[in-house]
Amino acid sequence: MQYQISSNAFRDSLSVELIDADGDILAEISRLDGLNQLKLNTFNNDIDLAVLEEFILYARENLECFEDGSPLSEARTTQYISHR
């Protein structure tokens, strides 16, 4: 597995892509600057939890802050987990 950073001007985003040995993108973590959100897309791929955890850590360290200067730790969310 390897990582690649890409940008998308249309989505106003910067992403880290998780790429397999065949060059296929298995997942991406995007920093959406207009919304100050972080999104994970696995494209319906099954990914080992250990790989996913390392991927998330890499993204947090390499995507830096949002364009407005806000740290990634202040990312907005629209989804909430209900703890039972």
KABELWO-V71317 format. One record per helix or strand of 2 or more residues. SS is the DSSP state (h for helix, s for strand). FROM is the first residue (numbers start at 1). TO is the last residue. If there is no record, write none. Layout:
SS:FROM:TO / SS:FROM:TO
//
This chain:
s:2:8 / s:13:19 / s:25:32 / s:37:41 / h:49:62 / h:72:74
//
